[in-house]
């Protein structure tokens, strides 16, 4: 029975994870680019009617991915590879970015657009909230490919237990910490464009592959 439960939770983890990352890519590759070209009225209407629905699936997909992931970590905690440790750290930070940065700031932006649609003025908080949410969202997109790569490698191309890969663990955590600090205090830089964030994510994947392979 335990094997059945473990499998069902793993299956649920895949499903909610696809939902979360799919919505992440929708926001970064589709909606953001649309908002750059949309007329003001259409943009306001989308923020009021479309964004809240999309953000519901986005944030709860993240929450359920996190919860099912915690269970799976518990199941395998005695045999965790360096790949899964680094990918789990990235996934946890991505979850925290959703609930502590992206969603709180998006609520301010939505409220401001609701006020505009009702005939009022934009709130001053919205102007500051938009770049914070955007940077955290771009950072999650940057993390997504190496996170998925390492998570897949943990089952199919593992690089050894994290206890035997101390150098890789330290270097990997330093890289992750630096990127997350930039998400909180820094700027988008090359992540500003869709092309930039995709290329950067592939480069980061290659960097992590090199770290877990040769360190």
C-alpha positions as CSV (number, residue, x, y, z in Angstrom):
1,X,0.0,0.0,0.0
2,X,2.9,2.3,0.8
3,X,4.3,1.9,-2.7
4,X,0.9,2.8,-4.2
5,X,0.7,6.0,-2.0
6,X,4.2,7.0,-3.0
7,X,3.4,6.5,-6.7
8,X,0.2,8.5,-6.5
9,X,2.0,11.4,-4.7
10,X,4.8,11.3,-7.3
11,X,2.2,11.3,-10.1
12,X,0.4,14.3,-8.4
13,X,3.8,16.0,-8.1
14,X,4.3,15.7,-11.8
15,X,0.8,17.0,-12.5
16,X,0.8,20.1,-10.2
17,X,4.5,20.8,-11.2
18,X,3.5,20.9,-14.9
19,X,0.6,23.3,-13.9
20,X,3.0,25.5,-12.0
21,X,5.8,25.7,-14.5
22,X,3.4,25.9,-17.4
23,X,1.8,29.0,-15.9
24,X,5.2,30.4,-15.1
25,X,6.2,30.1,-18.8
26,X,2.8,31.6,-19.8
27,X,3.4,34.7,-17.7
28,X,7.0,35.2,-18.9
29,X,6.7,34.2,-22.5
30,X,3.1,35.2,-23.4
31,X,1.3,37.6,-21.0
32,X,4.3,39.9,-20.3
33,X,5.0,40.3,-24.0
34,X,1.3,40.9,-24.7
35,X,1.1,43.6,-22.1
36,X,4.0,45.5,-23.8
37,X,2.0,45.9,-26.9
38,X,-1.6,46.0,-25.6
39,X,-3.6,49.2,-25.5
40,X,-4.1,50.7,-22.0
41,X,-7.7,49.7,-21.7
42,X,-7.1,46.1,-22.8
43,X,-4.2,45.8,-20.4
44,X,-6.3,47.1,-17.5
45,X,-9.1,44.7,-18.4
46,X,-6.7,41.7,-18.5
47,X,-5.2,42.6,-15.2
48,X,-8.7,42.7,-13.6
49,X,-10.3,39.7,-15.3
50,X,-7.5,37.4,-16.6
51,X,-4.5,37.8,-14.3
52,X,-6.3,36.8,-11.1
53,X,-7.5,33.5,-12.6
54,X,-4.1,32.7,-14.0
55,X,-2.4,33.6,-10.7
56,X,-4.8,31.3,-8.8
57,X,-3.6,28.3,-10.8
58,X,0.0,29.6,-10.6
59,X,0.3,30.0,-6.9
60,X,-1.7,26.9,-5.9
61,X,0.2,24.9,-8.4
62,X,3.4,26.1,-6.7
63,X,2.0,25.2,-3.2
64,X,0.9,21.7,-4.2
65,X,4.2,21.1,-5.9
66,X,6.0,22.1,-2.8
67,X,3.8,19.9,-0.5
68,X,4.0,16.8,-2.6
69,X,7.7,17.5,-3.1
70,X,8.3,17.6,0.7
71,X,6.7,14.2,1.0
72,X,8.9,12.7,-1.8
73,X,12.0,14.2,-0.1
74,X,11.0,12.4,3.1
75,X,10.7,9.2,1.2
76,X,14.2,9.4,-0.3
77,X,16.0,11.4,2.3
78,X,18.4,8.6,3.1
79,X,19.6,8.3,-0.5
80,X,19.5,11.8,-1.9
81,X,22.0,12.6,-4.7
82,X,23.7,15.9,-5.2
83,X,21.4,16.5,-8.1
84,X,18.2,16.2,-6.1
85,X,19.6,18.3,-3.2
86,X,20.4,21.3,-5.5
87,X,17.2,21.0,-7.5
88,X,15.1,20.9,-4.3
89,X,16.8,24.0,-3.0
90,X,16.0,25.8,-6.2
91,X,12.4,24.5,-6.2
92,X,11.9,25.7,-2.6
93,X,13.2,29.2,-3.4
94,X,11.0,29.3,-6.5
95,X,8.0,28.4,-4.2
96,X,9.0,31.1,-1.8
97,X,9.4,33.6,-4.6
98,X,5.8,32.9,-5.7
99,X,4.2,33.3,-2.3
100,X,6.5,36.0,-0.7
101,X,7.3,38.2,-3.7
102,X,5.3,37.6,-6.8
103,X,1.8,37.1,-5.4
104,X,1.9,39.9,-2.8
105,X,3.1,42.4,-5.5
106,X,0.7,41.1,-8.1
107,X,-2.1,41.7,-5.6
108,X,-1.1,45.4,-5.5
109,X,-1.0,45.6,-9.3
110,X,-4.4,44.0,-9.6
111,X,-5.9,46.3,-7.0
112,X,-4.4,49.3,-8.8
113,X,-5.9,48.2,-12.1
114,X,-9.3,47.6,-10.5
115,X,-9.2,51.2,-9.2
116,X,-8.3,52.5,-12.7
117,X,-11.2,50.5,-14.3
118,X,-13.5,52.0,-11.7
119,X,-12.5,55.5,-12.8
120,X,-9.8,56.2,-10.2
121,X,-6.1,56.7,-10.4
122,X,-3.3,54.1,-10.2
123,X,-2.0,53.5,-6.8
124,X,1.6,54.5,-6.1
125,X,2.4,51.1,-4.7
126,X,1.8,49.4,-8.0
127,X,4.6,51.2,-9.7
128,X,7.1,49.8,-7.2
129,X,5.4,46.4,-7.1
130,X,5.7,45.6,-10.8
131,X,9.5,45.4,-11.2
132,X,9.7,43.3,-8.0
133,X,7.2,40.8,-9.2
134,X,8.8,40.8,-12.7
135,X,12.4,40.1,-11.3
136,X,11.2,37.3,-9.1
137,X,9.3,35.7,-12.0
138,X,12.2,36.0,-14.3
139,X,14.4,34.4,-11.6
140,X,12.0,31.5,-11.3
141,X,12.2,31.1,-15.1
142,X,16.0,31.1,-14.9
143,X,16.0,28.5,-12.2
144,X,13.4,26.3,-13.9
145,X,15.6,24.5,-16.5
146,X,18.5,23.6,-14.2
147,X,16.0,22.6,-11.5
148,X,14.2,20.2,-13.9
149,X,17.5,19.0,-15.4
150,X,19.0,18.0,-12.0
151,X,15.7,16.6,-10.8
152,X,15.5,14.3,-13.8
153,X,19.2,13.4,-13.5
154,X,18.6,12.3,-9.9
155,X,16.7,9.3,-11.3
156,X,18.3,8.7,-14.6
157,X,21.8,10.2,-14.5
158,X,22.7,10.7,-10.9
159,X,26.1,12.2,-10.0
160,X,26.6,10.6,-6.6
161,X,25.4,11.3,-3.1
162,X,25.6,14.8,-1.8
163,X,27.7,13.6,1.1
164,X,30.4,12.6,-1.3
165,X,30.2,15.8,-3.4
166,X,31.0,18.5,-0.8
167,X,32.7,20.8,-3.3
168,X,29.8,20.6,-5.7
169,X,27.3,21.2,-3.0
170,X,29.1,24.3,-1.7
171,X,29.6,25.8,-5.2
172,X,26.1,25.0,-6.2
173,X,24.6,26.6,-3.1
174,X,26.7,29.7,-3.6
175,X,25.5,30.1,-7.2
176,X,21.9,29.6,-6.1
177,X,22.2,32.0,-3.2
178,X,23.8,34.7,-5.5
179,X,20.9,34.4,-8.0
180,X,18.3,34.5,-5.2
181,X,19.9,37.6,-3.6
182,X,19.7,39.3,-7.0
183,X,16.0,38.3,-7.2
184,X,15.4,40.2,-4.0
185,X,17.8,43.1,-4.2
186,X,19.1,43.3,-7.8
187,X,18.1,44.0,-11.4
188,X,16.9,41.9,-14.3
189,X,19.9,42.5,-16.5
190,X,20.0,39.9,-19.2
191,X,16.8,38.4,-17.9
192,X,14.8,41.4,-19.3
193,X,14.0,39.8,-22.6
194,X,12.4,36.4,-23.3
195,X,15.5,35.4,-25.4
196,X,17.8,36.5,-22.6
197,X,16.1,34.5,-19.8
198,X,15.9,31.4,-22.0
199,X,19.5,31.5,-23.0
200,X,20.6,32.3,-19.4
201,X,18.6,29.3,-18.1
202,X,20.3,27.0,-20.6
203,X,23.7,28.4,-19.6
204,X,22.9,28.0,-15.9
205,X,21.9,24.4,-16.6
206,X,25.3,23.7,-18.3
207,X,27.0,25.4,-15.3
208,X,25.3,23.1,-12.8
209,X,26.0,20.1,-15.0
210,X,29.6,20.9,-14.9
211,X,29.6,21.5,-11.2
212,X,28.0,18.2,-10.3
213,X,30.1,16.3,-12.8
214,X,33.6,17.6,-12.1
215,X,33.6,18.9,-8.6
